């Protein structure tokens, strides 16, 4: 195992046999993980979204057959007898596994105030017998190298160009646009306006049932509608045919307070514009102020502050007494 405990002393972490594949959006990191997983006899991949887990599940099924693949999320469980590959949300991944391969996607979420402790736990403890990949933003490089001595790091460049397009009215956004907001009320209000003015819009947000979410993605991907209104969930690796991302809001509630999005968060979402070698654009709409020159430069160049703090929570609470909990 890559995480070893000395008989006298603290836990010693090692990055031996662990590879971090880091880079901006649209670099093919998730595709690489799928290819590597099916090259092994067994594997587990942990993903940040239920919708992304389902997408990856279908892609793995196409490669090895549905009888060999499990899907495990907080909402869905598909577990054929004897399945060899497990596609999970990170929260649904086991803390330990005998699988030959393990991948954890979007590892920068280890810094998230609400979910970060789960990502940190899996980064530190979940290992494949033969290969482990940590996928995410290159803002994680420094902290991963400090946590996991001996870690191998591979960086991947973005496959297409991302450019700022300024401010546009909702009714003048180009076709194949994704409009991003951070409340269900705002998402539905924007979708209704687009439906009245432009003929149709799909809606993607976490409160929808799996079947409804999947159906909404499908009507957008098939071209039945040309506009998608979504929360920041689209920034977490969903492979959508989006040419332009428009921010209708740039503040979100992070579990503690309403705050402006950081440059890295804006970049993660804006980066969903453009697929493979097709270039993409991003901008603002509605009441959101235009981005200043420095913000635009950082998003276009994918230059963001390194992650300095990860969230962590012990899995070994002692509930015997108040004093025991304090320890």
C-alpha positions, 0 to 999 in steps of 0.5 A, a space after each residue: 500500500 502507498 499509505 504506510 504506518 510506522 510502528 512508532 510515529 505518525 502516518 507516513 504518506 507516499 506518492 509512489 505508484 500514484 500519478 497526478 494528471 493535471 491541467 485546465 478543462 478540455 484536456 482529455 483527463 477523464 477520457 484518459 482515466 477511462 482508457 487506463 481503467 479498462 486496460 486493467 482487470 478491475 477498477 474504480 473511478 470517483 467522479 464529482 457529479 451524479 450526472 457525470 458518473 452516469 455519462 462515464 458509466 455509459 462510456 465504460 459500458 460501451 467499451 467492456 459491456 454493461 455486465 462488467 460495470 457498476 454505477 454507484 451514486 447517492 441516487 442510483 445503484 446498478 450492480 451486476 453480479 461479478 462486475 469488475 469496474 465501478 463508476 461512482 460519485 466520490 462520496 460513494 467510493 469505498 475508502 479501501 479497494 482491491 481493484 487494480 486501478 483507481 482514479 479520482 476526478 476533480 481533486 481540487 474539490 478537496 478544498 471545498 468547504 462542504 465536500 472537500 473532506 471526502 475528496 481529501 480522504 480519498 486522495 490520501 487513502 484510496 489506492 489501486 493495486 497497480 495504478 492510481 490517477 489523481 485528476 484535476 486542476 494544476 492549482 493542486 500540484 504544489 499541495 499534492 507534491 507536499 502531501 504525497 512524496 514521490 508523486 508523479 505529475 503529468 500536465 496536459 495542455 488545453 486542446 482548444 482556445 478560450 476567449 472572452 466575448 464580453 457582455 451580451 443580452 440573454 436574447 442575443 446569446 449565440 446558439 449552443 450557449 450555456 447560461 450559468 446561475 446559482 439558484 433554482 429560481 434564477 435558473 428557471 426564470 432564465 429558462 422561461 425567458 429563453 423559451 419565450 424569446 428563442 424557442 426552447 432551453 434545457 435545464 440542469 440542476 441538482 434538484 432534478 431527478 436522475 431521469 429528468 436531468 438525463 432527459 434535459 441533457 439529451 434534448 440539448 445534446 441532440 439539438 432539439 434546443 440550442 440553449 442550456 441553463 444550469 448551475 455551476 455543476 456543468 463546470 465539473 467535467 460534463 461533456 456537453 456541446 457548448 460553444 459559449 458560456 454566459 454568467 448570469 450570476 457571479 455570486 454563490 452560497 458556499 455553505 457559509 456565505 454568499 460570495 463572489 466566485 474566484 478566478 479559478 471557479 470562473 475558469 472551471 465553468 468558462 472552460 466548458 466552452 469548446 470541445 476537443 479542438 473546437 474553440 470556445 468563448 465566455 462572457 457575462 449576461 444580465 446584471 453581471 458586470 463585465 470582467 476586468 482585464 486581469 480576470 480575463 487574462 487569467 481565465 484565458 491563460 488558465 493562471 490561477 492561485 494554487 490551492 493552499 488548504 484542503 478540508 479534512 475530517 477524521 473518520 475515527 470519532 470517539 463518542 464515549 464522552 465529551 472529553 473523548 470527542 475533544 481529543 
